[in-house]
Amino acid sequence: MGLYRRLLWSTILVLSTLVTQIPTASAENKEYHVILNYDSSKSFECLIQQTENLAQTKLNQEFTENPDITSISLMILGERNGQVVPLMMIATVSRSQWQ
């Protein structure tokens, strides 16, 4: 009986070790705050266009470079003469929405 018990426990230990070693897929949510420096020589429309381009570029870059990211929250802040104001806030973009 002792041999069967040892064999059973050995099998259980080997299986439990294998199960704990299996890598699990980890969903990752990222939050980014990006600061856009600007001067008063640009028009408001130009500033908004630059903000939209920066947001699209950042989303494309992060989803392309990191396949573990499932969603991204993005806030773009504008900085001028030491003052920082929010220009755009994207609450959450999932990978499926991005595609």
C-alpha positions as protocol buffer text, in pm:
chain_id: "A"
residue {
  index: 1
  type: MET
  ca { x: 0 y: 0 z: 0 }
}
residue {
  index: 2
  type: GLY
  ca { x: 291 y: 235 z: 74 }
}
residue {
  index: 3
  type: LEU
  ca { x: 421 y: 210 z: -285 }
}
residue {
  index: 4
  type: TYR
  ca { x: 84 y: 305 z: -436 }
}
residue {
  index: 5
  type: ARG
  ca { x: 46 y: 596 z: -196 }
}
residue {
  index: 6
  type: ARG
  ca { x: 393 y: 728 z: -286 }
}
residue {
  index: 7
  type: LEU
  ca { x: 323 y: 686 z: -657 }
}
residue {
  index: 8
  type: LEU
  ca { x: -10 y: 868 z: -621 }
}
residue {
  index: 9
  type: TRP
  ca { x: 146 y: 1159 z: -428 }
}
residue {
  index: 10
  type: SER
  ca { x: 434 y: 1180 z: -676 }
}
residue {
  index: 11
  type: THR
  ca { x: 188 y: 1202 z: -963 }
}
residue {
  index: 12
  type: ILE
  ca { x: -16 y: 1468 z: -784 }
}
residue {
  index: 13
  type: LEU
  ca { x: 296 y: 1673 z: -707 }
}
residue {
  index: 14
  type: VAL
  ca { x: 423 y: 1651 z: -1066 }
}
residue {
  index: 15
  type: LEU
  ca { x: 85 y: 1752 z: -1210 }
}
residue {
  index: 16
  type: SER
  ca { x: 41 y: 2039 z: -966 }
}
residue {
  index: 17
  type: THR
  ca { x: 391 y: 2166 z: -1049 }
}
residue {
  index: 18
  type: LEU
  ca { x: 313 y: 2154 z: -1421 }
}
residue {
  index: 19
  type: VAL
  ca { x: -18 y: 2335 z: -1376 }
}
residue {
  index: 20
  type: THR
  ca { x: 142 y: 2616 z: -1175 }
}
residue {
  index: 21
  type: GLN
  ca { x: 415 y: 2656 z: -1438 }
}
residue {
  index: 22
  type: ILE
  ca { x: 175 y: 2721 z: -1728 }
}
residue {
  index: 23
  type: PRO
  ca { x: 199 y: 3085 z: -1830 }
}
residue {
  index: 24
  type: THR
  ca { x: -131 y: 3267 z: -1817 }
}
residue {
  index: 25
  type: ALA
  ca { x: -235 y: 3539 z: -2054 }
}
residue {
  index: 26
  type: SER
  ca { x: -252 y: 3866 z: -1870 }
}
residue {
  index: 27
  type: ALA
  ca { x: -474 y: 4140 z: -1997 }
}
residue {
  index: 28
  type: GLU
  ca { x: -314 y: 4476 z: -1956 }
}
residue {
  index: 29
  type: ASN
  ca { x: -480 y: 4814 z: -1935 }
}
residue {
  index: 30
  type: LYS
  ca { x: -251 y: 5113 z: -1981 }
}
residue {
  index: 31
  type: GLU
  ca { x: -305 y: 5475 z: -1895 }
}
residue {
  index: 32
  type: TYR
  ca { x: -99 y: 5747 z: -2060 }
}
residue {
  index: 33
  type: HIS
  ca { x: -68 y: 6119 z: -2002 }
}
residue {
  index: 34
  type: VAL
  ca { x: 106 y: 6300 z: -2286 }
}
residue {
  index: 35
  type: ILE
  ca { x: 213 y: 6665 z: -2271 }
}
residue {
  index: 36
  type: LEU
  ca { x: 202 y: 6866 z: -2592 }
}
residue {
  index: 37
  type: ASN
  ca { x: 409 y: 7185 z: -2589 }
}
residue {
  index: 38
  type: TYR
  ca { x: 267 y: 7465 z: -2801 }
}
residue {
  index: 39
  type: ASP
  ca { x: 311 y: 7835 z: -2860 }
}
residue {
  index: 40
  type: SER
  ca { x: 62 y: 8113 z: -2929 }
}
residue {
  index: 41
  type: SER
  ca { x: 166 y: 8148 z: -3293 }
}
residue {
  index: 42
  type: LYS
  ca { x: -46 y: 7844 z: -3387 }
}
residue {
  index: 43
  type: SER
  ca { x: -420 y: 7870 z: -3443 }
}
residue {
  index: 44
  type: PHE
  ca { x: -665 y: 7682 z: -3225 }
}
residue {
  index: 45
  type: GLU
  ca { x: -762 y: 7460 z: -3521 }
}
residue {
  index: 46
  type: CYS
  ca { x: -396 y: 7371 z: -3573 }
}
residue {
  index: 47
  type: LEU
  ca { x: -361 y: 7285 z: -3205 }
}
residue {
  index: 48
  type: ILE
  ca { x: -666 y: 7057 z: -3214 }
}
residue {
  index: 49
  type: GLN
  ca { x: -542 y: 6885 z: -3532 }
}
residue {
  index: 50
  type: GLN
  ca { x: -200 y: 6830 z: -3374 }
}
residue {
  index: 51
  type: THR
  ca { x: -369 y: 6687 z: -3063 }
}
residue {
  index: 52
  type: GLU
  ca { x: -580 y: 6445 z: -3268 }
}
residue {
  index: 53
  type: ASN
  ca { x: -275 y: 6333 z: -3469 }
}
residue {
  index: 54
  type: LEU
  ca { x: -76 y: 6277 z: -3149 }
}
residue {
  index: 55
  type: ALA
  ca { x: -360 y: 6070 z: -2999 }
}
residue {
  index: 56
  type: GLN
  ca { x: -388 y: 5849 z: -3308 }
}
residue {
  index: 57
  type: THR
  ca { x: -11 y: 5804 z: -3328 }
}
residue {
  index: 58
  type: LYS
  ca { x: 16 y: 5710 z: -2959 }
}
residue {
  index: 59
  type: LEU
  ca { x: -268 y: 5456 z: -2981 }
}
residue {
  index: 60
  type: ASN
  ca { x: -125 y: 5299 z: -3297 }
}
residue {
  index: 61
  type: GLN
  ca { x: 224 y: 5283 z: -3148 }
}
residue {
  index: 62
  type: GLU
  ca { x: 120 y: 5124 z: -2818 }
}
residue {
  index: 63
  type: PHE
  ca { x: -120 y: 4866 z: -2962 }
}
residue {
  index: 64
  type: THR
  ca { x: 130 y: 4769 z: -3235 }
}
residue {
  index: 65
  type: GLU
  ca { x: 436 y: 4741 z: -3009 }
}
residue {
  index: 66
  type: ASN
  ca { x: 271 y: 4566 z: -2714 }
}
residue {
  index: 67
  type: PRO
  ca { x: 35 y: 4276 z: -2793 }
}
residue {
  index: 68
  type: ASP
  ca { x: -49 y: 4228 z: -2421 }
}
residue {
  index: 69
  type: ILE
  ca { x: -230 y: 4561 z: -2400 }
}
residue {
  index: 70
  type: THR
  ca { x: -606 y: 4513 z: -2419 }
}
residue {
  index: 71
  type: SER
  ca { x: -711 y: 4874 z: -2364 }
}
residue {
  index: 72
  type: ILE
  ca { x: -562 y: 5220 z: -2336 }
}
residue {
  index: 73
  type: SER
  ca { x: -674 y: 5534 z: -2157 }
}
residue {
  index: 74
  type: LEU
  ca { x: -517 y: 5849 z: -2294 }
}
residue {
  index: 75
  type: MET
  ca { x: -507 y: 6210 z: -2180 }
}
residue {
  index: 76
  type: ILE
  ca { x: -328 y: 6476 z: -2380 }
}
residue {
  index: 77
  type: LEU
  ca { x: -231 y: 6788 z: -2192 }
}
residue {
  index: 78
  type: GLY
  ca { x: -122 y: 7116 z: -2346 }
}
residue {
  index: 79
  type: GLU
  ca { x: 165 y: 7310 z: -2193 }
}
residue {
  index: 80
  type: ARG
  ca { x: 237 y: 7676 z: -2264 }
}
residue {
  index: 81
  type: ASN
  ca { x: 450 y: 7908 z: -2051 }
}
residue {
  index: 82
  type: GLY
  ca { x: 437 y: 7668 z: -1758 }
}
residue {
  index: 83
  type: GLN
  ca { x: 58 y: 7633 z: -1761 }
}
residue {
  index: 84
  type: VAL
  ca { x: -87 y: 7290 z: -1828 }
}
residue {
  index: 85
  type: VAL
  ca { x: -444 y: 7234 z: -1946 }
}
residue {
  index: 86
  type: PRO
  ca { x: -625 y: 6921 z: -2070 }
}
residue {
  index: 87
  type: LEU
  ca { x: -676 y: 6920 z: -2446 }
}
residue {
  index: 88
  type: MET
  ca { x: -817 y: 6572 z: -2504 }
}
residue {
  index: 89
  type: MET
  ca { x: -920 y: 6281 z: -2285 }
}
residue {
  index: 90
  type: ILE
  ca { x: -993 y: 5942 z: -2433 }
}
residue {
  index: 91
  type: ALA
  ca { x: -1151 y: 5740 z: -2154 }
}
residue {
  index: 92
  type: THR
  ca { x: -1076 y: 5391 z: -2286 }
}
residue {
  index: 93
  type: VAL
  ca { x: -1002 y: 5242 z: -2625 }
}
residue {
  index: 94
  type: SER
  ca { x: -1004 y: 4864 z: -2648 }
}
residue {
  index: 95
  type: ARG
  ca { x: -792 y: 4673 z: -2896 }
}
residue {
  index: 96
  type: SER
  ca { x: -1105 y: 4567 z: -3088 }
}
residue {
  index: 97
  type: GLN
  ca { x: -1222 y: 4930 z: -3117 }
}
residue {
  index: 98
  type: TRP
  ca { x: -876 y: 5033 z: -3238 }
}
residue {
  index: 99
  type: GLN
  ca { x: -871 y: 4765 z: -3508 }
}
